[in-house]
Each structure stands twice: as C-alpha cells, then as structure tokens.
Amino acid sequence: GLAMVETENGIWMLVKATVEKAGTVDKPDTDDDEPDEPEKPKEPYEVTMDKTGTVTDITVGTSEGLSQILSGTAAGGSEEEKNALTQAYNDGFEDVTIKLEPNTTYTVSDTFTITFKGILKGESESNKATINITDGNGLFAQIGEEGGTSGSNGTVENITFDVQTTITNTYESGTYPLVCAGAVAGQNNGTIANCDVKLNNSTIKIEEVSGQHRAGGIVGQNDGKISGCTVTGGTIQVECGLAFAGGIAGYN
C-alpha cells in the first residue's frame, strides 16, 4: 500500500508491504506434468523480394515447398509473390538463393528440367540438409549454362543426397545424343561443393540408346567445378555407345 501527504516541508510517503511468504520469489509453474506447447508447423517456404518485386531469397521448410519451388508450381502468398516466383522459375532462379534448413530432410520425386542458374544450399558443411531422391532421374537435368556468366553458372552446396531409386538418362542433347546421368545433375557447368551422395542399393546407369553415355555419382558430365564431394554405395553403370563412367563424374 502507498500513501502520500504533501506538507509545507515537502512530500511524505508511507509504504506498507505485505510478504506472502518470507524468503520466496514468484516463479512460473514448471510442473513436468504440464504438456509442452506443440511445435508450430513449418511453412513450405518463405520468400524475400527486393523493392522491385524480384525474388532474392527463398527459405524452404518442407518437402512440398521444395517440390513447388523447383517445379514452378509455388502459389505464393499474394498475386505479386506468385508472379515473382513464376518469373524466378522461368529465369532458372538466376540471382536467387534457395536456402535449406540445417539437419532437415526433404523428399523429392521429380527431376527438375529447367537449367538451374541459382544457388541451392544447406546452412554449412557441418550442418547439411538432406534430399531424399525417391523417383525421377536425379535432382537437376543441368546446372548452369554452357559458357554462362559467373552469375548464371548455378551452385549446389552443403547437401547430402540419399538416392533410393534408379537414376538414368538425366540429361540428353544433340542429334547423336549426349546422354548423361547423375544424382545431383546430368550436366554440370556450375559449382557443386561439399555434397555427399549415398546410393542406397541403387544404380546410376544409362539406358541402351545410341550416342555418348556418361554416368557418374555426382554428375554424368562435368564442365564446371566439383569440390569436397563423396559418393558411397550402389552401382554406376554404362553400356553400349561411347561409354564413360566414374564415381564422381562419368566425364570431366
């Protein structure tokens, strides 16, 4: 309780305090029997745009979100965001960084046939994200354009690829076709760094077609840069045609 009296000599205060229980401090209830607050579900993805309405960054929270982003079916939170995501997809995500959350597993079942020019990355070399490939023919058909500028070469880094399917004919071009197969990409013109491919009783191979056959654990053909990567398990196989096979790259 508090009382105040103003006199000619100043202000006098009277305070009366009541202690409910001596020597204690109020604390929140920490009863272990109380249920924990449920975790907030992750958003499929969160988009950052600059002042011009151009996508600059995408943080992916779920497998559904990753599939939507890389297949061009992301709806966006608004019409502006939807249009920006569609434009980013059509541009091969050039100048866009797609961030995967650390120690998070994403599952994809399609090969993304766009030429990927952006950056797809886990947080760090020690906190990689994992992508389970359960169908399709590797994650990307092609990373980076042939002879592209440094901004459009494409980068994939800090990701573990867990392959649970047969990968074949990831990339094909030409009249006497160049046919490539790889877990990360068929053809790489960009940068792949600190990525691990685990072939879980699975095979990377080229179907029996004419042409040049190139199969590798990371990529079928590499015209870019690969560093700090490993491939374990499984089988890498090519037959017929002009055939090349390798653990990291079929042809480098």
N, C-alpha and C positions, 0 to 999 in steps of 0.2 A: 504494500500500500504506500501511497505517496501523498504528502500534504505540503502545501507551500503557503507561507504567510509573508506578506510584504509589510515592512515597518519603515520608520524614519531612518533606521540604521542599516537598511538593506533587506535582503530576502533571506528568510529562514526556511530550511527544508526539514521535514520529518519523514523518515523512511521506516517502514515496518516490513520485515521479511519473514516469511514462514518457510521452514525447511521441512519437506515432507518426510525425508528420512536422511539422517545425518550421514555424510560421507559417500553419497551416491550421486551419479550423474545420469540423466536420462539418456538412454541408448535405444536405437531401433531394435525391434524384435528380431532375433537371429535364430529362432526356433528351427532346428534342422528338419522338422516335420512339415514346415511350410513348403508348398510346391514352388519350384523355380519358375520365373517368368519364361514363357515359351519364346524361343528364338524367332525373331522377325524373318519371314521368308525372304530369300534373296530375290532381288529384281532380276529379270532376264538380262537386262543391260541398262546402262546409264550413258547418255550421250552428252558430250560437251561441244558447243558450237561457238564460233567466234562472232564478232559483231556483224559480219556479212551474212551470217546464217549458214556458214560452211562447217561441216563436221571436222573436228580436230582430234578428238579422243573418244574412245568407246571403252567402257569398263564392263566386262561380261561376267555375269553372276551364275548363269545356269547353262546346261547343255542346249536347252531350247533357244536361249538367247544367242549362243554361238552359231547354231544352225541358221537362225533367222538372219543374223548379220551377214554371214558369208554366203547365203543363198539368195540374198536380195529380197527377202520376204518380211523384213522387220517393219512393223506398222508405225512405230514412233508414238510419242505421247501427244503429239499435235500434228496438224496438217503440215506445218512448217518443218517439224522434225522428220516426218515421214518423207517429204520431198528431199530434204537434205541427205537422208540415209540412202534413198534411191540414187541420188546423184553420186554419192560417195561410192556406192557399189558399181555403178556404170563406169566410174573412173578407176576402177581397180583398187579403191581405197588409197590412192596416191596422197601422200602427206597426212595420212590418218594413222594414229597409233591405237591398236586394239589390245587392251590390257586384260590378261587373265589373272585371276586371283591366286595367291600362293597356296600351295598344298590343297588345291581343288581339282577334282576330276570332272572332265567334260566328255560326253559321248557323242560322236558324230557317225552318220551312216551314209554320207554322200561325199563325192569328190567335187570340189568347187572349181568349176571350169573357167572362171574368169582368170585373166593374168593378174596375179596379185602383186601390187606395187606399194603396199603399205608396210606397216610393222605389226607383227603379231608376236606378243612377248609374254612370258611369265615374269614374275617380280624380279628374280635374280637367279644366279647359278645355284645358290644354295636353297632357294625357295621356288622350285619349279612348279608349274602347273602340269597336269597330266591330261592328254587327249586319248581316249579310247576310240580306236577305229574299228567299228563292228561291221561295216559293209563299205561298198564303194572301192575305189582304186587309189587309195592314198588321199592325203588332205587336199593338195593343190595339183592341178594339171601343170601349171607353170608359175614360177616365181620370177618376177622381173621381166622386162622386155629385152630382147636381144639388142645390144648396143644402146640401152636406155641410159638416161641421165642418172646421176647419183641419187636424185630424189625419187626416181621411179623404179629403182632396182629391186625393191622388196627385201624385207628382213623377217626371219623367223628365229626366235631365240628363247632359251631358258624353258624348254618344254620337253616332257617325256611322252613319247608316242607308244602306246600299248596296242599292238596290232593283233586283232582277234579274227582276222578274215584273210582270204587270199587276195593279194593285190596284183593286178595285171593290167597292161595297156592303159597306163595313167595318162599318157600324152602321145599324140600322133600327129604328124605333119608331113606334107610333101606327097608327090605322086608315087615315088618309090619310097614308101613311108619310113620315117624315123619313128620308131615305136619305143617308148621309154616307160619304165615302171619303177616307183619308189614310194616309200611310206610317207615322206614329207612332201615330195613333189616328183613329177616325171622329169621335168626340165627345170634347172635352176640357173638363172642369170643374176641372182642377187646374193644375199648373205644368209647362211644358216649357221648358228653358233650355239654351243652349249645345249645341244639336243641329244636325247637318248632314244633309240628305237629298240623296243623289245618285241621280238617276233614270238608270240605265244603259240608254238606249234603251228605256225602259219608260214605261208610261202609267198615270195615275191617272184613273179615269173612273167614271161611274155607268151601270149597265145601264138599258135602256129600260123603266122601271117608272113607274107613276103616283106622284104625290106631290111632295115638295120634294127637290131634288137639290143636294147641296153637296159639292164636291170641292176639296181643297187639298193642297199638297205635304207640309205637316206634319200638318194635321188637316182634316177636312171642315167641322166646325163648332167654333168656339172660344168657350166661355163662361168660360174661365179666363185664365191668363197665359202668354204666349209671349215669350221674350226671347233675343237673341243667337243666332238660328237662321238657317240659309241653306238654299235649295233650288236645285239646279242640274240642267240637262239634262232630257230627257224631255218628256212632254206631259201636260197636265191638261185634262180634257175633260168636259163635261156636255151632255146633250141632253134635250129633252122636259121635261115637268113644269115646276115653278117652279124654275129652274136658276140656281145660283151657282157660280163657280169662281174660285180665286185661287192665287197662288204659295205663300203661307204658309198661308192658311186660305180655304176657299170662302166661309165666312160667319163674321163676327166680331162 
